[in-house]
């Protein structure tokens, strides 16, 4: 890439909190650089030369992870709205204690799912 390295681009994406999965394809990867990128959150580092099927498979997996994360956020936002919903008279349809119980259960589920993904 002209005028910017892959690492600089990666740092920019992290700084801007852009919701993507990044795959690095490089001809200059060493073990330390690959480990650094993975620790920072890269989906994968692929060294050249590579097999086309390998890259396509990794892109498919990255897309699946991204779509799943976005759908989970939509689900959580929808549930949060539902739990905060009030009747026409302004009365909460779900008590505060029950709402807290639901949120704790959801957070627990998300933590378990995230451990399985990593």
Protein Blocks (a to p, Z undefined) as FASTA:
>chain_A
ZZiafklmmmmmmmnopacddddddfkbcfklmmmmmmnopabdcdddddfklmmmmmmm
mmmmmmmmmmmmmmmmmmmmmmmpccfkopafbdfklmmmmmmmmmmmmmmmmmmmZZ
